[in-house]
Amino acid sequence: MSEATEKMRREGLPDIAIDTFARYEERMQGGEQGLVPESEIEPLDEVPSLSELGEGDPSAIERVVVLKLNGGLGTSMGMTKAKSLLEVKDGHTFLDVIAQQILQLRERHGARIPLLLMNSFATRDDTLAALERYPELQLEDLPLDFLQGRVPKLLADDGRPAEWPGDPGLEWAPPGHGDVFASLAATGLLSDLLERGYEYVFLSNSDNLGATLEPRVLGWLASEGLPFVSEVVDRTESDRKGGHLARRRGEGGLLLREVAQVPDDDQTAFEDIAVHSYFNANNIWVSLRALDEALRAGGGVLELPMIVNRKTVDPKDSSSPDVVQLETAMGAAIGAFEGAGAVHVPRDRFVPVKKTSDLLVVRSDAYVLEDDWSVQLVREREGRPPLVELDSDYFKLVADFEERFAGGPPSLAGCTRLEVEGDVSFGRDVVVRGSVRVEGPRRIDDGTLLEG
């Protein structure tokens, strides 16, 4: 047993978590860097589209669980609580929208669809307190959440667990959202759900407002007996740094390649959206029985492609010791299931909010909150959201963003592109049409029409 796994055992972490980490640690010590060179893969093509899918098995809706990854704090936007508690549309938070979507699905389909959240220690208390507004979400004694695991950060020079007495919490890292499978098993939820008759799970990020349960994909998964399905969207220039699906050369199996897994010499090919044209939306469908069988076959471990993430032990202090964080991606599990598939879906199923510019677009009238609590682009946009770039010096943090849009978001329904450079504040009822660039320092008066 290594020093790192001993540290995990002293913390009382589950055996599954320890065994999983030990496998990755051993691979790293053996020289593996988690890289996927271009020479080992082929571009993905001939992916079925959502519009081509039939009804499939309509009864599968009675046996599906919706699982949202909810461990993020939104620290890149200056937040200190669960990101899903950020107001995102018409006065509602991400969590409000998710909860209402589940309640609407239950009513529409007459099905007892559970909602599960994978929280982190940092998001759990705030999230569960917010969900007290929705007591009807609880189904019998099923929990509403479970905790994501954590792993030791390893010193880059010798591989030993990092120590940081000033803030011991910084000695630990989340193991990536690929940990969701091990955590489901470690908490006993996987076996519990199977015993209750649930057979499928739909997983997505809580900050992706487009990720709603789609019965056509579920019915296809069930009728075809697929173990795993990943949703992909057309890759655009804004997705050049994002993960894409591909096929293993010679074997034909699917895989997910993230930017951290790309050798330096292959960066150009990785970013070529004409070569790798399918972007991973991180909307994942999994057969719970197939997952259980895969874990049993692996001795309790679902071994995924490893991502070696290089950082400093204190991310805010570049002079602190260099460390590596061993992580996995949820979507990378596509390579662990024989017969896994992918489905090409419209871009409106991928509406993530990663930056305040994304938040502005979703809050604006370019999107509407429908009666079923789905968040949709207005029809006249024809599936193309406006492109917004906000100066990071003045808009990166939520508090600064809110101050500069105190009167609410401008109208973006007729906007193709908005670029804001410098310190600019917007008044109420501002309208942006076409392609507009605004430079500050400046205040945009109430009712102003910006047209380019």
C-alpha positions in Angstrom: 0.0 0.0 0.0 1.4 3.4 -0.9 1.5 6.5 1.3 -1.4 8.0 -0.7 -3.7 5.0 -0.3 -2.8 4.8 3.4 -3.8 8.5 3.7 -7.1 7.6 2.1 -7.7 4.7 4.5 -7.0 6.9 7.5 -9.6 9.3 6.2 -12.1 6.5 6.2 -12.8 6.6 2.4 -14.6 3.6 0.9 -12.6 0.6 -0.3 -13.9 1.1 -3.9 -12.5 4.6 -3.9 -9.1 3.5 -2.5 -8.8 0.5 -5.0 -9.7 2.7 -7.9 -7.2 5.4 -7.0 -4.5 2.7 -6.4 -5.0 1.5 -10.0 -4.4 5.0 -11.4 -1.5 5.7 -9.1 0.2 2.4 -10.2 -0.3 3.3 -13.9 1.2 6.8 -13.3 4.2 5.3 -11.5 4.6 2.9 -14.5 5.2 5.9 -16.7 1.7 6.3 -18.2 0.8 9.9 -18.9 -2.8 9.4 -19.9 -2.1 10.6 -23.5 -4.1 9.6 -26.5 -2.0 10.4 -29.7 -3.6 11.1 -33.0 -2.0 8.0 -34.5 -4.1 5.7 -32.2 -7.5 7.1 -33.2 -9.8 7.7 -36.2 -12.4 10.5 -36.6 -15.9 9.5 -35.7 -18.5 9.5 -38.4 -21.9 8.0 -39.2 -23.5 8.9 -35.9 -27.3 8.4 -35.7 -29.2 11.6 -35.1 -32.0 12.2 -32.6 -34.5 13.0 -35.4 -33.9 9.5 -36.8 -34.7 7.6 -33.6 -38.1 6.0 -33.3 -40.1 5.7 -30.1 -38.1 2.7 -28.9 -39.3 1.2 -25.6 -41.8 3.7 -24.1 -42.0 1.8 -20.9 -38.3 2.7 -20.1 -39.5 6.1 -18.7 -40.8 4.1 -15.6 -37.3 2.8 -14.9 -35.0 5.8 -15.3 -33.2 8.0 -12.8 -32.0 11.5 -13.5 -28.6 12.3 -12.0 -27.0 15.7 -12.0 -23.4 16.5 -11.3 -23.6 19.2 -8.7 -20.1 19.4 -7.0 -19.0 22.8 -8.5 -18.7 26.0 -6.6 -18.4 28.3 -9.5 -15.1 29.6 -8.1 -14.0 30.8 -11.6 -16.8 33.3 -11.3 -16.1 34.3 -7.8 -18.8 32.2 -6.1 -18.4 30.5 -2.7 -21.5 28.4 -2.7 -23.0 25.7 -5.0 -23.0 27.1 -8.5 -26.5 25.6 -9.0 -27.9 28.2 -6.6 -27.0 31.0 -8.9 -30.1 32.8 -10.4 -30.1 31.9 -14.0 -33.5 32.5 -15.6 -36.6 34.6 -14.7 -35.6 34.7 -11.0 -35.0 31.0 -10.8 -31.8 29.2 -10.0 -30.4 26.2 -11.8 -31.6 24.0 -9.0 -35.2 25.5 -9.2 -35.3 24.7 -13.0 -34.0 21.1 -12.4 -36.4 20.4 -9.6 -39.4 21.7 -11.6 -38.3 19.8 -14.7 -38.4 16.5 -12.7 -41.9 17.3 -11.2 -43.2 18.1 -14.7 -41.8 14.9 -16.1 -43.4 12.8 -13.4 -46.8 14.5 -14.0 -46.6 14.2 -17.8 -45.5 10.5 -17.9 -47.1 9.2 -14.7 -43.7 7.9 -13.7 -41.9 8.0 -10.4 -38.6 9.5 -11.7 -36.0 10.0 -9.0 -33.7 13.0 -9.0 -30.2 12.3 -7.6 -27.4 14.9 -7.2 -23.8 14.1 -6.9 -22.6 16.8 -4.4 -19.2 17.7 -3.1 -18.5 18.4 0.6 -18.5 22.1 -0.4 -22.0 22.1 -2.1 -24.0 19.6 -0.1 -25.4 21.6 2.8 -26.4 24.6 0.7 -28.0 22.4 -2.0 -30.1 20.3 0.4 -31.2 23.4 2.2 -32.4 24.9 -1.1 -34.3 21.6 -2.0 -36.4 21.9 1.2 -38.6 24.1 -1.0 -39.5 21.0 -3.0 -40.5 18.3 -0.4 -42.4 16.4 -3.1 -39.1 15.6 -4.8 -38.4 12.9 -2.2 -39.5 9.4 -3.3 -40.0 7.1 -0.3 -36.6 6.7 1.5 -34.4 7.3 -1.6 -31.8 10.0 -0.9 -31.7 13.1 -3.0 -27.9 13.1 -3.1 -24.7 11.3 -2.5 -21.1 12.6 -2.1 -18.4 12.8 -4.7 -15.1 11.2 -3.7 -11.8 12.8 -3.1 -8.2 11.8 -3.7 -4.8 13.0 -2.5 -2.8 15.4 -4.6 0.6 13.9 -5.4 3.8 15.9 -5.5 5.1 16.2 -9.0 8.7 15.4 -8.1 8.4 12.2 -6.1 4.7 11.1 -6.3 4.2 11.3 -2.5 1.0 12.8 -1.1 1.2 16.5 -0.8 1.2 18.1 2.6 -0.1 21.7 3.2 -0.5 22.3 7.0 -1.8 25.8 6.5 -4.9 24.5 4.8 -5.1 20.7 4.9 -8.1 20.7 2.7 -5.9 21.7 -0.2 -4.1 18.4 0.1 -7.2 16.7 -1.6 -8.7 17.0 -5.0 -11.9 15.8 -6.7 -11.2 12.8 -8.9 -13.1 14.2 -11.9 -16.7 13.5 -12.7 -15.7 10.0 -13.8 -15.9 9.3 -10.1 -19.7 9.2 -10.3 -19.7 5.5 -11.2 -17.5 4.4 -8.2 -19.4 6.7 -5.9 -22.7 5.3 -6.9 -21.4 1.8 -6.1 -19.5 2.8 -2.9 -22.6 4.5 -1.4 -24.8 1.4 -2.1 -27.1 3.4 -4.4 -26.3 1.4 -7.5 -27.5 -1.9 -5.9 -30.4 -0.1 -4.1 -31.7 1.4 -7.4 -31.5 -2.0 -9.2 -33.4 -3.7 -6.4 -36.1 -1.1 -6.7 -36.5 -1.9 -10.5 -34.6 1.1 -11.9 -32.5 0.1 -15.0 -31.3 3.3 -16.6 -29.7 6.6 -15.6 -29.4 9.9 -17.4 -26.3 11.9 -16.2 -25.5 15.6 -17.0 -24.0 18.7 -15.4 -26.3 20.8 -13.3 -25.1 23.9 -15.2 -26.2 22.6 -18.6 -29.8 23.9 -19.0 -30.3 22.0 -22.2 -29.8 18.6 -20.6 -33.3 17.5 -20.1 -34.5 13.9 -20.1 -35.2 13.0 -23.8 -37.6 10.0 -24.1 -36.4 9.2 -27.6 -32.8 8.6 -26.5 -34.0 6.6 -23.5 -36.3 4.4 -25.6 -33.6 3.8 -28.1 -31.1 2.8 -25.4 -33.6 0.4 -23.9 -34.9 -1.2 -27.1 -31.5 -1.7 -28.6 -30.0 -3.0 -25.3 -27.2 -0.5 -25.4 -25.0 -0.3 -22.3 -23.9 3.3 -22.7 -24.8 6.3 -25.0 -23.1 9.6 -25.3 -24.8 12.7 -26.8 -22.7 14.7 -29.2 -23.2 18.0 -30.9 -21.6 19.6 -33.9 -18.2 21.0 -32.9 -17.8 24.7 -33.5 -14.8 27.1 -33.3 -15.7 27.8 -29.6 -15.3 24.1 -28.9 -11.8 23.7 -30.2 -10.4 23.1 -26.8 -13.2 20.8 -25.7 -13.3 17.0 -25.7 -14.4 15.0 -28.8 -15.3 11.5 -29.5 -13.3 9.2 -31.8 -12.7 5.6 -32.6 -9.8 3.5 -31.6 -7.8 2.7 -34.7 -8.1 -1.0 -35.6 -10.5 -1.9 -32.8 -13.4 0.4 -33.7 -14.4 1.0 -30.1 -15.4 4.6 -29.1 -13.4 6.8 -26.8 -13.5 10.4 -25.5 -10.3 12.5 -25.8 -9.9 15.6 -23.6 -7.4 18.4 -24.2 -5.2 17.2 -21.3 -4.8 13.9 -23.0 -3.3 15.3 -26.2 0.4 15.2 -26.9 1.9 18.6 -27.8 2.6 17.5 -31.4 -1.1 16.6 -31.9 -2.7 19.9 -30.7 -3.4 21.2 -34.2 -5.2 18.0 -35.2 -7.1 17.9 -31.9 -8.4 21.5 -32.5 -9.3 20.9 -36.1 -13.1 20.8 -36.1 -13.2 19.6 -39.7 -11.3 16.4 -38.6 -12.9 15.8 -35.2 -16.4 17.2 -35.7 -18.4 15.8 -32.8 -18.1 17.6 -29.5 -19.0 15.7 -26.3 -22.0 17.3 -24.7 -21.5 15.3 -21.5 -25.1 14.1 -21.5 -24.7 10.4 -20.8 -27.1 7.5 -20.7 -26.1 4.3 -18.9 -27.7 0.9 -18.3 -27.4 0.3 -14.6 -27.2 -3.4 -15.1 -24.4 -3.0 -17.6 -22.6 -0.7 -15.1 -23.1 -3.3 -12.3 -21.7 -6.1 -14.5 -18.7 -4.0 -15.5 -17.9 -3.1 -11.9 -18.1 -6.8 -10.9 -15.9 -7.8 -13.8 -13.3 -5.2 -12.7 -13.3 -6.3 -9.1 -15.3 -3.3 -8.1 -13.3 -0.9 -10.2 -14.4 0.7 -13.5 -11.0 1.6 -14.9 -11.3 4.6 -17.2 -8.7 6.5 -19.2 -6.5 8.5 -16.8 -6.1 12.3 -17.0 -3.0 13.6 -15.3 -3.8 17.2 -14.3 -0.8 19.3 -13.4 -1.3 22.2 -10.9 0.1 23.7 -7.7 -1.1 22.4 -4.3 -2.7 25.9 -3.7 -4.2 26.8 -7.1 -4.1 30.5 -6.1 -0.4 30.4 -5.2 1.9 29.6 -8.2 4.9 29.4 -5.8 3.4 26.5 -3.9 4.6 22.9 -4.7 3.8 21.4 -8.1 1.3 18.5 -7.9 -0.5 16.1 -10.1 -4.2 15.3 -9.7 -5.3 11.9 -11.1 -8.7 12.4 -12.7 -11.2 10.7 -15.0 -14.0 12.0 -17.2 -17.5 10.6 -17.0 -17.9 10.5 -20.7 -14.7 8.5 -21.0 -16.6 5.5 -19.7 -17.8 5.0 -23.3 -14.6 3.1 -23.9 -15.3 0.7 -21.0 -18.5 -0.7 -22.5 -18.5 -3.0 -25.5 -21.3 -1.9 -27.9 -21.5 1.7 -26.5 -23.0 4.2 -28.9 -23.3 7.9 -29.6 -26.2 10.0 -30.8 -26.1 13.4 -32.6 -28.4 15.9 -30.9 -29.2 19.5 -31.7 -27.1 22.2 -30.1 -30.0 23.3 -27.8 -29.2 20.2 -25.7 -25.9 21.8 -24.8 -26.5 25.1 -23.0 -23.7 25.3 -20.3 -23.1 28.3 -18.2 -19.3 28.4 -17.5 -18.7 32.2 -17.7 -20.7 35.3 -17.0 -21.0 35.8 -20.8 -22.9 32.5 -20.9 -25.1 33.7 -18.0 -26.0 36.9 -19.8 -27.1 35.1 -22.9 -29.3 32.7 -21.0 -30.8 35.4 -18.8 -31.7 37.5 -21.9 -34.7 37.2 -24.1 -32.7 35.0 -26.6 -33.9 32.2 -24.4 -37.4 31.5 -22.9 -38.5 29.3 -20.0 -41.2 27.0 -21.4 -44.2 25.6 -19.5 -42.3 22.3 -19.1 -39.4 24.2 -17.5 -37.1 23.6 -20.4 -34.9 26.5 -21.4 -35.2 27.1 -25.2 -33.8 29.5 -27.8 -36.5 31.7 -29.2 -37.6 30.4 -32.6 -36.3 33.3 -34.6 -32.7 32.4 -33.5 -33.0 29.2 -35.6 -30.8 27.3 -33.2 -28.0 29.8 -33.1 -27.4 31.6 -29.8 -25.8 35.1 -29.9 -22.1 35.2 -29.3 -21.1 37.3 -26.3 -17.6 38.3 -25.1 -17.3 40.3 -21.9 -14.1 41.9 -20.7 -12.8 39.6 -18.1 -11.2 42.5 -16.1 -14.7 43.8 -15.3 -17.2 41.0 -15.8 -15.4 37.8 -14.8 -16.8 37.7 -11.3 -20.5 37.4 -10.7 -20.6 40.4 -8.3 -19.0 42.7 -10.9 -21.2 41.3 -13.6 -24.4 41.9 -11.5 -23.3 45.5 -10.7 -22.8 46.3 -14.4 -26.2 44.8 -15.4 -28.1 46.0 -12.4 -31.1 46.9 -14.6 -31.3 43.4 -16.1 -29.9 41.9 -19.2 -30.2 43.7 -22.6 -32.4 42.3 -25.3 -30.3 39.9 -27.3 -33.1 38.2 -29.3 -31.9 40.1 -32.4 -28.2 40.1 -31.6 -25.6 38.1 -33.5 -22.6 39.2 -31.6 -21.9 41.5 -28.6 -18.3 42.4 -27.6 -17.7 44.5 -24.5 -14.3 45.9 -23.8 -13.5 48.0 -20.8 -15.7 49.1 -17.9 -19.2 49.4 -19.3 -22.5 49.6 -17.3 -25.8 48.9 -18.9 -29.1 50.6 -18.0 -32.6 49.1 -18.2 -34.3 48.0 -21.4 -31.2 48.2 -23.6 -31.6 46.5 -27.0 -28.7 45.0 -29.0 -29.2 44.1 -32.7 -26.8 42.7 -35.2 -23.1 42.7 -34.4 -22.1 45.3 -31.8 -18.8 46.3 -30.1 -18.9 48.5 -27.0 -15.8 50.1 -25.5 -15.6 51.7 -22.1 -15.4 53.4 -19.8 -19.0 54.1 -20.6 -22.6 53.8 -19.3 -25.3 52.7 -21.7 -28.5 54.7 -20.8 -31.9 53.2 -20.2 -33.7 52.3 -23.4 -30.7 52.6 -25.7 -30.7 50.8 -29.0 -27.2 49.4 -29.9 -27.2 48.4 -33.6 -24.4 47.2 -35.8 
